[in-house]
Amino acid sequence: MEKSVLERITINPDVCNGKPTIRGMRITVETILQYLSAGDSPEIILEAYPFLEKEDIQASIAFALKNLSTIKNDIQLAS
């Protein structure tokens, strides 16, 4: 299932400066994650962007998780 969900994420150098976007539209994965990290629910995001689908939000999260597991974590957390 993960592969089919991730197929919703596209990267095109001519769209949003090559940032990962949802289905080639001009809304980035980063934008979706910013809404979620601000505490917005998927329902609020879908109201703000009625052309999105619930699976697009799930794909954004899956994309972030997949990429997080493949990069070296250089983030310094406050102690």
Backbone as JSON Lines, residues from 0, in Angstrom:
{"i":0,"aa":"M","n":[0.82,-1.2,0.0],"ca":[0.0,0.0,0.0],"c":[0.86,1.26,0.0]}
{"i":1,"aa":"E","n":[2.02,1.22,0.7],"ca":[2.85,2.42,0.79],"c":[3.24,2.93,-0.6]}
{"i":2,"aa":"K","n":[3.58,2.01,-1.51],"ca":[4.0,2.43,-2.84],"c":[2.88,3.19,-3.55]}
{"i":3,"aa":"S","n":[1.67,2.7,-3.5],"ca":[0.58,3.38,-4.2],"c":[0.3,4.74,-3.58]}
{"i":4,"aa":"V","n":[0.43,4.86,-2.26],"ca":[0.24,6.15,-1.61],"c":[1.34,7.11,-2.03]}
{"i":5,"aa":"L","n":[2.57,6.64,-2.05],"ca":[3.68,7.5,-2.42],"c":[3.66,7.93,-3.88]}
{"i":6,"aa":"E","n":[2.94,7.22,-4.72],"ca":[2.82,7.62,-6.12],"c":[2.09,8.95,-6.27]}
{"i":7,"aa":"R","n":[1.41,9.4,-5.23],"ca":[0.73,10.69,-5.25],"c":[1.71,11.86,-5.14]}
{"i":8,"aa":"I","n":[2.94,11.58,-4.71],"ca":[3.95,12.62,-4.56],"c":[4.78,12.68,-5.84]}
{"i":9,"aa":"T","n":[4.88,13.89,-6.38],"ca":[5.63,14.07,-7.62],"c":[6.7,15.14,-7.42]}
{"i":10,"aa":"I","n":[7.78,14.99,-8.16],"ca":[8.86,15.98,-8.14],"c":[9.15,16.35,-9.59]}
{"i":11,"aa":"N","n":[8.92,17.62,-9.88],"ca":[9.13,18.14,-11.22],"c":[9.89,19.46,-11.08]}
{"i":12,"aa":"P","n":[11.05,19.59,-11.71],"ca":[11.84,20.81,-11.56],"c":[11.1,22.07,-11.99]}
{"i":13,"aa":"D","n":[10.07,21.92,-12.81],"ca":[9.32,23.07,-13.3],"c":[8.12,23.44,-12.42]}
{"i":14,"aa":"V","n":[7.88,22.67,-11.36],"ca":[6.75,22.94,-10.47],"c":[7.29,23.17,-9.06]}
{"i":15,"aa":"C","n":[7.01,24.32,-8.5],"ca":[7.42,24.67,-7.12],"c":[8.92,24.46,-6.9]}
{"i":16,"aa":"N","n":[9.7,24.86,-7.89],"ca":[11.17,24.77,-7.8],"c":[11.67,23.36,-7.49]}
{"i":17,"aa":"G","n":[10.94,22.37,-7.95],"ca":[11.38,20.99,-7.78],"c":[11.08,20.39,-6.42]}
{"i":18,"aa":"K","n":[10.33,21.12,-5.58],"ca":[9.95,20.55,-4.28],"c":[8.92,19.44,-4.5]}
{"i":19,"aa":"P","n":[8.88,18.46,-3.62],"ca":[7.85,17.41,-3.74],"c":[6.45,18.03,-3.61]}
{"i":20,"aa":"T","n":[5.59,17.68,-4.55],"ca":[4.23,18.22,-4.57],"c":[3.21,17.08,-4.6]}
{"i":21,"aa":"I","n":[1.98,17.47,-4.38],"ca":[0.87,16.51,-4.42],"c":[0.36,16.41,-5.85]}
{"i":22,"aa":"R","n":[0.48,15.24,-6.42],"ca":[-0.06,14.93,-7.76],"c":[0.25,16.0,-8.81]}
{"i":23,"aa":"G","n":[1.44,16.6,-8.73],"ca":[1.86,17.57,-9.73],"c":[1.21,18.94,-9.59]}
{"i":24,"aa":"M","n":[0.39,19.11,-8.57],"ca":[-0.24,20.4,-8.35],"c":[0.72,21.31,-7.59]}
{"i":25,"aa":"R","n":[0.37,22.55,-7.51],"ca":[1.24,23.52,-6.86],"c":[0.98,23.62,-5.36]}
{"i":26,"aa":"I","n":[0.88,22.48,-4.72],"ca":[0.85,22.43,-3.26],"c":[1.89,21.41,-2.83]}
{"i":27,"aa":"T","n":[2.79,21.86,-1.99],"ca":[3.93,21.02,-1.63],"c":[3.64,20.14,-0.42]}
{"i":28,"aa":"V","n":[4.4,19.08,-0.35],"ca":[4.37,18.21,0.82],"c":[4.71,19.04,2.06]}
{"i":29,"aa":"E","n":[5.66,19.93,1.91],"ca":[6.07,20.8,3.01],"c":[4.89,21.61,3.55]}
{"i":30,"aa":"T","n":[4.07,22.13,2.66],"ca":[2.9,22.91,3.08],"c":[1.95,22.06,3.91]}
{"i":31,"aa":"I","n":[1.7,20.85,3.46],"ca":[0.81,19.94,4.19],"c":[1.39,19.66,5.58]}
{"i":32,"aa":"L","n":[2.68,19.39,5.64],"ca":[3.32,19.08,6.92],"c":[3.32,20.3,7.84]}
{"i":33,"aa":"Q","n":[3.45,21.49,7.29],"ca":[3.39,22.7,8.11],"c":[2.01,22.85,8.75]}
{"i":34,"aa":"Y","n":[0.97,22.62,7.97],"ca":[-0.38,22.67,8.53],"c":[-0.53,21.67,9.67]}
{"i":35,"aa":"L","n":[-0.09,20.45,9.44],"ca":[-0.22,19.41,10.45],"c":[0.59,19.74,11.7]}
{"i":36,"aa":"S","n":[1.81,20.24,11.52],"ca":[2.65,20.56,12.67],"c":[2.11,21.75,13.45]}
{"i":37,"aa":"A","n":[1.32,22.58,12.8],"ca":[0.69,23.72,13.48],"c":[-0.55,23.28,14.26]}
{"i":38,"aa":"G","n":[-0.92,22.01,14.11],"ca":[-2.06,21.49,14.85],"c":[-3.35,21.41,14.05]}
{"i":39,"aa":"D","n":[-3.29,21.75,12.78],"ca":[-4.49,21.66,11.95],"c":[-4.82,20.2,11.65]}
{"i":40,"aa":"S","n":[-6.08,19.89,11.65],"ca":[-6.52,18.54,11.35],"c":[-6.57,18.33,9.83]}
{"i":41,"aa":"P","n":[-6.56,17.08,9.4],"ca":[-6.72,16.82,7.97],"c":[-8.01,17.45,7.42]}
{"i":42,"aa":"E","n":[-9.06,17.46,8.23],"ca":[-10.33,18.04,7.77],"c":[-10.18,19.54,7.47]}
{"i":43,"aa":"I","n":[-9.43,20.24,8.29],"ca":[-9.21,21.67,8.05],"c":[-8.4,21.87,6.77]}
{"i":44,"aa":"I","n":[-7.4,21.04,6.57],"ca":[-6.58,21.13,5.35],"c":[-7.45,20.88,4.13]}
{"i":45,"aa":"L","n":[-8.3,19.86,4.21],"ca":[-9.17,19.53,3.07],"c":[-10.18,20.65,2.8]}
{"i":46,"aa":"E","n":[-10.6,21.35,3.83],"ca":[-11.5,22.5,3.62],"c":[-10.75,23.64,2.94]}
{"i":47,"aa":"A","n":[-9.51,23.86,3.34],"ca":[-8.71,24.94,2.75],"c":[-8.32,24.63,1.31]}
{"i":48,"aa":"Y","n":[-8.13,23.36,1.0],"ca":[-7.73,22.92,-0.34],"c":[-8.7,21.82,-0.8]}
{"i":49,"aa":"P","n":[-9.88,22.2,-1.27],"ca":[-10.9,21.21,-1.6],"c":[-10.53,20.25,-2.73]}
{"i":50,"aa":"F","n":[-9.5,20.56,-3.48],"ca":[-9.05,19.67,-4.56],"c":[-8.18,18.53,-4.04]}
{"i":51,"aa":"L","n":[-7.78,18.61,-2.76],"ca":[-6.99,17.54,-2.17],"c":[-7.89,16.41,-1.68]}
{"i":52,"aa":"E","n":[-7.29,15.27,-1.5],"ca":[-7.98,14.1,-0.97],"c":[-7.26,13.64,0.28]}
{"i":53,"aa":"K","n":[-7.96,12.93,1.13],"ca":[-7.38,12.43,2.38],"c":[-6.09,11.65,2.12]}
{"i":54,"aa":"E","n":[-6.07,10.9,1.05],"ca":[-4.89,10.1,0.69],"c":[-3.68,10.98,0.38]}
{"i":55,"aa":"D","n":[-3.93,12.21,-0.07],"ca":[-2.82,13.14,-0.34],"c":[-2.11,13.51,0.96]}
{"i":56,"aa":"I","n":[-2.89,13.7,2.01],"ca":[-2.3,14.02,3.32],"c":[-1.53,12.81,3.85]}
{"i":57,"aa":"Q","n":[-2.12,11.63,3.7],"ca":[-1.43,10.41,4.12],"c":[-0.13,10.22,3.34]}
{"i":58,"aa":"A","n":[-0.16,10.54,2.06],"ca":[1.03,10.41,1.22],"c":[2.12,11.38,1.67]}
{"i":59,"aa":"S","n":[1.73,12.57,2.07],"ca":[2.71,13.56,2.54],"c":[3.42,13.05,3.79]}
{"i":60,"aa":"I","n":[2.65,12.49,4.7],"ca":[3.24,11.95,5.93],"c":[4.15,10.77,5.61]}
{"i":61,"aa":"A","n":[3.68,9.87,4.75],"ca":[4.48,8.7,4.38],"c":[5.77,9.12,3.68]}
{"i":62,"aa":"F","n":[5.69,10.14,2.83],"ca":[6.87,10.64,2.13],"c":[7.88,11.19,3.13]}
{"i":63,"aa":"A","n":[7.41,11.98,4.08],"ca":[8.3,12.56,5.09],"c":[8.96,11.46,5.93]}
{"i":64,"aa":"L","n":[8.18,10.47,6.34],"ca":[8.74,9.39,7.14],"c":[9.77,8.59,6.36]}
{"i":65,"aa":"K","n":[9.47,8.32,5.1],"ca":[10.41,7.56,4.28],"c":[11.73,8.32,4.13]}
{"i":66,"aa":"N","n":[11.64,9.62,3.91],"ca":[12.85,10.42,3.74],"c":[13.57,10.66,5.05]}
{"i":67,"aa":"L","n":[12.86,10.75,6.12],"ca":[13.48,10.94,7.43],"c":[14.35,9.74,7.79]}
{"i":68,"aa":"S","n":[13.91,8.57,7.4],"ca":[14.66,7.37,7.75],"c":[15.91,7.19,6.89]}
{"i":69,"aa":"T","n":[16.04,7.97,5.82],"ca":[17.19,7.81,4.93],"c":[18.22,8.92,5.06]}
{"i":70,"aa":"I","n":[17.98,9.93,5.91],"ca":[18.94,11.0,6.05],"c":[19.62,10.95,7.41]}
{"i":71,"aa":"K","n":[20.81,11.5,7.46],"ca":[21.53,11.59,8.73],"c":[20.87,12.71,9.54]}
{"i":72,"aa":"N","n":[20.59,12.43,10.78],"ca":[19.93,13.4,11.63],"c":[20.95,14.33,12.28]}
{"i":73,"aa":"D","n":[21.02,15.57,11.79],"ca":[21.95,16.56,12.33],"c":[21.23,17.58,13.22]}
{"i":74,"aa":"I","n":[20.0,17.32,13.58],"ca":[19.24,18.25,14.38],"c":[19.73,18.2,15.82]}
{"i":75,"aa":"Q","n":[20.01,19.36,16.37],"ca":[20.43,19.47,17.77],"c":[19.21,19.84,18.59]}
{"i":76,"aa":"L","n":[18.83,19.01,19.52],"ca":[17.7,19.28,20.4],"c":[18.17,19.97,21.66]}
{"i":77,"aa":"A","n":[17.37,20.88,22.15],"ca":[17.71,21.55,23.4],"c":[17.65,20.55,24.54]}
{"i":78,"aa":"S","n":[18.58,20.67,25.45],"ca":[18.58,19.73,26.58],"c":[17.96,20.33,27.82]}
